[in-house]
Amino acid sequence: MKELIEALQIFLKYGNPPYPTNCSHDILAIMDITKEQISETDILRLNELGFFWSDKDHCFFSFKFGSA
């Protein structure tokens, strides 16, 4: 839980979209915050926390926090 909250706090620094997440089978997506908005340091930390950028879908994904 602590790592998820830390990741969400990082995303919050870069925006507060009205519908920030999308969850489907085994994937949690963070919507409306782009890789270009986020500092390289924060991107590295997000990767450590289990969030990765998808060029195909233009959002950050987590398989760690999207699993049931």
N, C-alpha and C positions, 0 to 999 in steps of 0.2 A: 504494500500500500504506500509506503514511504517513497519508493521510486516513482510510482505513478503520480503522486502529488508533486514531487519535485519536477517531473517532466511537464506537468500542466502549468506549474508556476513559470517555467521557462517560456512556454508558449504564450502565456498571458502577457509577458513583457512585450510581445510583438503584435498583440491584437486581442480583441474580445468579441469575436463574431457571435451573432445571435444563435446560430446552430453550429457549435464548434466541433461536434463529433459525428461520425457515422460508424455504425458497428454492423458488420456482417459476419458470416461464419469464419471464426478464427482471426478476424482482422478488426482492429480499432483504427480508424482513420481520423486525423485531425484536419479539419476543413478550413479553408480561407486564410491560411497563413502559409506563405511561400518560403521556399529555401532562401531566396534572395533577401528576404527581410531579416533573417536570423544570422547572428554573428557566427563566425567559424568556431569559436570556442564553445558556444552553445550547441551548435550542430554536433560537435564531437561529444559533448556531454549527453545530448539526446540519444546518440548512437549507443553510448554506454548504458543508457537507461532502457534501451530496446525500441527506439523509434528511428525509422529510416525513411529517407525521401524517396518517393517514386516519381521518376521522370514521366512515366507513362500516364499516371493518374493525377499528377500535380498536387500531391498531398503527402503528409507524413503518415506512415503506417507503423503499427506495432502488432506483431504476432504474439508477443509475450502477454500483452494485456487484452488481446482480443479473444483469447482462448477461453473456453468454458471449463 
